Amino acid sequence: MKTITADNQIQMFLHCKLCLEEWNMTSGVSPKDFAKISVGWTVLGFQAWCNRHEANILNVDFEGQKHKAITYRKK
């Protein structure tokens, strides 16, 4: 069983489809750096939002379940 930690464990980034369509491979900017995403808690769970396009990327409903979370940073 894997353990969550304060280390960066991201294996695949979230992207806005519209941003990826606008992103230019030859610009020298990665899709990660091109992104303008807000991520945070909602009443029901967690959401990733594209600030550039005012569009939903991901909205997770925890269905009332509690989940373990690391909310501190690694020193």
N, CA, C and O atoms as a GROMACS GRO file, in nm:
protein
  300
    1MET      N    1   0.084  -0.118   0.000
    1MET     CA    2   0.000   0.000   0.000
    1MET      C    3   0.089   0.125   0.000
    1MET      O    4   0.183   0.134   0.079
    2LYS      N    5   0.060   0.218  -0.087
    2LYS     CA    6   0.138   0.340  -0.096
    2LYS      C    7   0.096   0.438   0.014
    2LYS      O    8  -0.019   0.441   0.056
    3THR      N    9   0.192   0.519   0.058
    3THR     CA   10   0.168   0.618   0.162
    3THR      C   11   0.174   0.757   0.101
    3THR      O   12   0.262   0.786   0.021
    4ILE      N   13   0.080   0.842   0.139
    4ILE     CA   14   0.088   0.981   0.094
    4ILE      C   15   0.187   1.055   0.182
    4ILE      O   16   0.194   1.032   0.302
    5THR      N   17   0.262   1.146   0.121
    5THR     CA   18   0.361   1.225   0.193
    5THR      C   19   0.353   1.369   0.143
    5THR      O   20   0.273   1.400   0.055
    6ALA      N   21   0.436   1.454   0.200
    6ALA     CA   22   0.442   1.594   0.155
    6ALA      C   23   0.534   1.610   0.033
    6ALA      O   24   0.555   1.722  -0.013
    7ASP      N   25   0.587   1.500  -0.019
    7ASP     CA   26   0.668   1.504  -0.141
    7ASP      C   27   0.576   1.518  -0.263
    7ASP      O   28   0.458   1.482  -0.257
    8ASN      N   29   0.630   1.570  -0.372
    8ASN     CA   30   0.554   1.579  -0.497
    8ASN      C   31   0.540   1.438  -0.554
    8ASN      O   32   0.639   1.379  -0.597
    9GLN      N   33   0.418   1.386  -0.555
    9GLN     CA   34   0.390   1.252  -0.606
    9GLN      C   35   0.308   1.257  -0.734
    9GLN      O   36   0.252   1.155  -0.776
   10ILE      N   37   0.299   1.374  -0.797
   10ILE     CA   38   0.219   1.389  -0.919
   10ILE      C   39   0.281   1.305  -1.030
   10ILE      O   40   0.400   1.317  -1.058
   11GLN      N   41   0.200   1.221  -1.092
   11GLN     CA   42   0.246   1.138  -1.204
   11GLN      C   43   0.194   1.190  -1.337
   11GLN      O   44   0.254   1.164  -1.441
   12MET      N   45   0.083   1.263  -1.334
   12MET     CA   46   0.028   1.320  -1.457
   12MET      C   47  -0.044   1.450  -1.419
   12MET      O   48  -0.126   1.452  -1.328
   13PHE      N   49  -0.012   1.558  -1.489
   13PHE     CA   50  -0.071   1.687  -1.460
   13PHE      C   51  -0.211   1.699  -1.520
   13PHE      O   52  -0.242   1.636  -1.621
   14LEU      N   53  -0.294   1.781  -1.458
   14LEU     CA   54  -0.424   1.815  -1.512
   14LEU      C   55  -0.407   1.934  -1.606
   14LEU      O   56  -0.329   2.025  -1.578
   15HIS      N   57  -0.478   1.933  -1.716
   15HIS     CA   58  -0.472   2.044  -1.810
   15HIS      C   59  -0.612   2.077  -1.858
   15HIS      O   60  -0.699   1.990  -1.869
   16CYS      N   61  -0.633   2.203  -1.887
   16CYS     CA   62  -0.756   2.248  -1.952
   16CYS      C   63  -0.745   2.214  -2.101
   16CYS      O   64  -0.644   2.244  -2.164
   17LYS      N   65  -0.847   2.153  -2.156
   17LYS     CA   66  -0.845   2.116  -2.298
   17LYS      C   67  -0.828   2.240  -2.386
   17LYS      O   68  -0.756   2.235  -2.486
   18LEU      N   69  -0.894   2.349  -2.350
   18LEU     CA   70  -0.882   2.471  -2.431
   18LEU      C   71  -0.741   2.528  -2.425
   18LEU      O   72  -0.690   2.577  -2.526
   19CYS      N   73  -0.677   2.522  -2.309
   19CYS     CA   74  -0.538   2.568  -2.297
   19CYS      C   75  -0.445   2.484  -2.383
   19CYS      O   76  -0.357   2.538  -2.450
   20LEU      N   77  -0.465   2.352  -2.382
   20LEU     CA   78  -0.380   2.265  -2.464
   20LEU      C   79  -0.397   2.295  -2.612
   20LEU      O   80  -0.301   2.287  -2.688
   21GLU      N   81  -0.519   2.330  -2.653
   21GLU     CA   82  -0.542   2.366  -2.793
   21GLU      C   83  -0.471   2.496  -2.829
   21GLU      O   84  -0.428   2.513  -2.943
   22GLU      N   85  -0.460   2.589  -2.733
   22GLU     CA   86  -0.395   2.719  -2.756
   22GLU      C   87  -0.243   2.712  -2.739
   22GLU      O   88  -0.171   2.793  -2.797
   23TRP      N   89  -0.196   2.618  -2.660
   23TRP     CA   90  -0.054   2.607  -2.629
   23TRP      C   91   0.025   2.579  -2.755
   23TRP      O   92  -0.015   2.498  -2.839
   24ASN      N   93   0.138   2.646  -2.769
   24ASN     CA   94   0.223   2.632  -2.886
   24ASN      C   95   0.350   2.556  -2.847
   24ASN      O   96   0.428   2.605  -2.765
   25MET      N   97   0.369   2.439  -2.904
   25MET     CA   98   0.484   2.355  -2.872
   25MET      C   99   0.617   2.427  -2.894
   25MET      O  100   0.714   2.399  -2.824
   26THR      N  101   0.621   2.516  -2.989
   26THR     CA  102   0.748   2.582  -3.024
   26THR      C  103   0.775   2.706  -2.939
   26THR      O  104   0.876   2.773  -2.960
   27SER      N  105   0.686   2.737  -2.845
   27SER     CA  106   0.702   2.859  -2.765
   27SER      C  107   0.811   2.847  -2.659
   27SER      O  108   0.856   2.947  -2.604
   28GLY      N  109   0.854   2.725  -2.630
   28GLY     CA  110   0.955   2.704  -2.528
   28GLY      C  111   0.895   2.698  -2.388
   28GLY      O  112   0.969   2.687  -2.290
   29VAL      N  113   0.763   2.706  -2.377
   29VAL     CA  114   0.693   2.699  -2.248
   29VAL      C  115   0.624   2.564  -2.238
   29VAL      O  116   0.555   2.522  -2.332
   30SER      N  117   0.642   2.496  -2.127
   30SER     CA  118   0.577   2.366  -2.109
   30SER      C  119   0.428   2.387  -2.082
   30SER      O  120   0.388   2.495  -2.039
   31PRO      N  121   0.345   2.285  -2.107
   31PRO     CA  122   0.203   2.296  -2.073
   31PRO      C  123   0.182   2.326  -1.924
   31PRO      O  124   0.090   2.398  -1.887
   32LYS      N  125   0.269   2.272  -1.838
   32LYS     CA  126   0.260   2.297  -1.694
   32LYS      C  127   0.279   2.446  -1.665
   32LYS      O  128   0.205   2.503  -1.585
   33ASP      N  129   0.377   2.508  -1.729
   33ASP     CA  130   0.403   2.650  -1.707
   33ASP      C  131   0.300   2.740  -1.775
   33ASP      O  132   0.276   2.852  -1.731
   34PHE      N  133   0.239   2.691  -1.882
   34PHE     CA  134   0.137   2.767  -1.955
   34PHE      C  135   0.005   2.772  -1.877
   34PHE      O  136  -0.072   2.867  -1.890
   35ALA      N  137  -0.019   2.669  -1.797
   35ALA     CA  138  -0.146   2.655  -1.725
   35ALA      C  139  -0.168   2.768  -1.624
   35ALA      O  140  -0.073   2.818  -1.563
   36LYS      N  141  -0.291   2.806  -1.607
   36LYS     CA  142  -0.332   2.902  -1.504
   36LYS      C  143  -0.450   2.836  -1.432
   36LYS      O  144  -0.566   2.863  -1.461
   37ILE      N  145  -0.416   2.751  -1.337
   37ILE     CA  146  -0.515   2.667  -1.270
   37ILE      C  147  -0.526   2.701  -1.122
   37ILE      O  148  -0.426   2.723  -1.055
   38SER      N  149  -0.649   2.706  -1.073
   38SER     CA  150  -0.676   2.716  -0.930
   38SER      C  151  -0.726   2.580  -0.883
   38SER      O  152  -0.804   2.515  -0.952
   39VAL      N  153  -0.681   2.538  -0.767
   39VAL     CA  154  -0.721   2.410  -0.710
   39VAL      C  155  -0.761   2.433  -0.566
   39VAL      O  156  -0.692   2.503  -0.492
   40GLY      N  157  -0.872   2.375  -0.526
   40GLY     CA  158  -0.913   2.395  -0.387
   40GLY      C  159  -1.032   2.310  -0.345
   40GLY      O  160  -1.090   2.236  -0.423
   41TRP      N  161  -1.066   2.326  -0.216
   41TRP     CA  162  -1.178   2.252  -0.156
   41TRP      C  163  -1.309   2.317  -0.194
   41TRP      O  164  -1.318   2.440  -0.207
   42THR      N  165  -1.410   2.236  -0.212
   42THR     CA  166  -1.547   2.282  -0.234
   42THR      C  167  -1.634   2.230  -0.120
   42THR      O  168  -1.586   2.159  -0.032
   43VAL      N  169  -1.760   2.264  -0.122
   43VAL     CA  170  -1.853   2.213  -0.020
   43VAL      C  171  -1.858   2.060  -0.025
   43VAL      O  172  -1.868   1.995   0.078
   44LEU      N  173  -1.852   2.003  -0.146
   44LEU     CA  174  -1.864   1.858  -0.162
   44LEU      C  175  -1.731   1.785  -0.175
   44LEU      O  176  -1.726   1.663  -0.157
   45GLY      N  177  -1.624   1.857  -0.206
   45GLY     CA  178  -1.497   1.787  -0.226
   45GLY      C  179  -1.384   1.876  -0.271
   45GLY      O  180  -1.331   1.955  -0.192
   46PHE      N  181  -1.346   1.865  -0.398
   46PHE     CA  182  -1.222   1.922  -0.449
   46PHE      C  183  -1.241   1.961  -0.595
   46PHE      O  184  -1.306   1.886  -0.670
   47GLN      N  185  -1.187   2.076  -0.638
   47GLN     CA  186  -1.205   2.119  -0.777
   47GLN      C  187  -1.077   2.180  -0.833
   47GLN      O  188  -1.003   2.249  -0.762
   48ALA      N  189  -1.051   2.153  -0.961
   48ALA     CA  190  -0.946   2.219  -1.038
   48ALA      C  191  -1.017   2.305  -1.143
   48ALA      O  192  -1.105   2.257  -1.214
   49TRP      N  193  -0.978   2.433  -1.152
   49TRP     CA  194  -1.048   2.532  -1.234
   49TRP      C  195  -0.948   2.604  -1.324
   49TRP      O  196  -0.841   2.644  -1.277
   50CYS      N  197  -0.981   2.623  -1.453
   50CYS     CA  198  -0.896   2.698  -1.544
   50CYS      C  199  -0.931   2.846  -1.531
   50CYS      O  200  -1.043   2.888  -1.563
   51ASN      N  201  -0.835   2.926  -1.483
   51ASN     CA  202  -0.857   3.070  -1.470
   51ASN      C  203  -0.860   3.140  -1.605
   51ASN      O  204  -0.933   3.237  -1.624
   52ARG      N  205  -0.782   3.091  -1.699
   52ARG     CA  206  -0.775   3.153  -1.832
   52ARG      C  207  -0.909   3.143  -1.905
   52ARG      O  208  -0.952   3.240  -1.968
   53HIS      N  209  -0.974   3.030  -1.896
   53HIS     CA  210  -1.099   3.007  -1.970
   53HIS      C  211  -1.224   3.004  -1.882
   53HIS      O  212  -1.335   2.981  -1.931
   54GLU      N  213  -1.205   3.027  -1.750
   54GLU     CA  214  -1.320   3.019  -1.658
   54GLU      C  215  -1.396   2.889  -1.681
   54GLU      O  216  -1.517   2.889  -1.704
   55ALA      N  217  -1.321   2.778  -1.675
   55ALA     CA  218  -1.380   2.648  -1.707
   55ALA      C  219  -1.339   2.543  -1.605
   55ALA      O  220  -1.228   2.547  -1.552
   56ASN      N  221  -1.428   2.449  -1.579
   56ASN     CA  222  -1.399   2.337  -1.491
   56ASN      C  223  -1.303   2.241  -1.559
   56ASN      O  224  -1.318   2.210  -1.677
   57ILE      N  225  -1.205   2.193  -1.485
   57ILE     CA  226  -1.114   2.089  -1.533
   57ILE      C  227  -1.148   1.957  -1.464
   57ILE      O  228  -1.153   1.852  -1.527
   58LEU      N  229  -1.172   1.965  -1.334
   58LEU     CA  230  -1.202   1.846  -1.254
   58LEU      C  231  -1.280   1.889  -1.132
   58LEU      O  232  -1.246   1.988  -1.068
   59ASN      N  233  -1.386   1.816  -1.099
   59ASN     CA  234  -1.463   1.843  -0.978
   59ASN      C  235  -1.496   1.708  -0.915
   59ASN      O  236  -1.571   1.629  -0.972
   60VAL      N  237  -1.440   1.683  -0.798
   60VAL     CA  238  -1.456   1.554  -0.730
   60VAL      C  239  -1.551   1.569  -0.612
   60VAL      O  240  -1.530   1.654  -0.526
   61ASP      N  241  -1.654   1.486  -0.608
   61ASP     CA  242  -1.748   1.481  -0.498
   61ASP      C  243  -1.708   1.364  -0.409
   61ASP      O  244  -1.711   1.248  -0.452
   62PHE      N  245  -1.670   1.392  -0.284
   62PHE     CA  246  -1.628   1.286  -0.192
   62PHE      C  247  -1.746   1.208  -0.135
   62PHE      O  248  -1.727   1.114  -0.057
   63GLU      N  249  -1.867   1.246  -0.173
   63GLU     CA  250  -1.988   1.177  -0.130
   63GLU      C  251  -1.995   1.160   0.021
   63GLU      O  252  -2.038   1.055   0.071
   64GLY      N  253  -1.951   1.263   0.094
   64GLY     CA  254  -1.958   1.262   0.239
   64GLY      C  255  -1.851   1.180   0.309
   64GLY      O  256  -1.846   1.176   0.432
   65GLN      N  257  -1.764   1.113   0.232
   65GLN     CA  258  -1.660   1.030   0.290
   65GLN      C  259  -1.540   1.115   0.330
   65GLN      O  260  -1.508   1.214   0.263
   66LYS      N  261  -1.474   1.079   0.438
   66LYS     CA  262  -1.352   1.146   0.480
   66LYS      C  263  -1.232   1.070   0.423
   66LYS      O  264  -1.232   0.947   0.418
   67HIS      N  265  -1.131   1.145   0.381
   67HIS     CA  266  -1.011   1.086   0.324
   67HIS      C  267  -0.888   1.143   0.392
   67HIS      O  268  -0.888   1.260   0.433
   68LYS      N  269  -0.786   1.062   0.406
   68LYS     CA  270  -0.660   1.108   0.464
   68LYS      C  271  -0.602   1.215   0.372
   68LYS      O  272  -0.613   1.206   0.250
   69ALA      N  273  -0.539   1.316   0.432
   69ALA     CA  274  -0.476   1.421   0.353
   69ALA      C  275  -0.354   1.475   0.427
   69ALA      O  276  -0.354   1.488   0.550
   70ILE      N  277  -0.252   1.506   0.352
   70ILE     CA  278  -0.134   1.575   0.405
   70ILE      C  279  -0.152   1.722   0.370
   70ILE      O  280  -0.162   1.757   0.252
   71THR      N  281  -0.156   1.807   0.470
   71THR     CA  282  -0.180   1.950   0.445
   71THR      C  283  -0.065   2.037   0.491
   71THR      O  284  -0.081   2.159   0.504
   72TYR      N  285   0.050   1.977   0.516
   72TYR     CA  286   0.167   2.054   0.554
   72TYR      C  287   0.270   2.043   0.442
   72TYR      O  288   0.260   1.955   0.357
   73ARG      N  289   0.368   2.133   0.441
   73ARG     CA  290   0.472   2.128   0.338
   73ARG      C  291   0.596   2.060   0.391
   73ARG      O  292   0.621   2.060   0.512
   74LYS      N  293   0.673   2.004   0.302
   74LYS     CA  294   0.800   1.942   0.338
   74LYS      C  295   0.902   2.052   0.363
   74LYS      O  296   0.913   2.145   0.283
   75LYS      N  297   0.975   2.043   0.472
   75LYS     CA  298   1.074   2.145   0.505
   75LYS      C  299   1.201   2.128   0.428
   75LYS      O  300   1.295   2.206   0.444
   0.00000   0.00000   0.00000
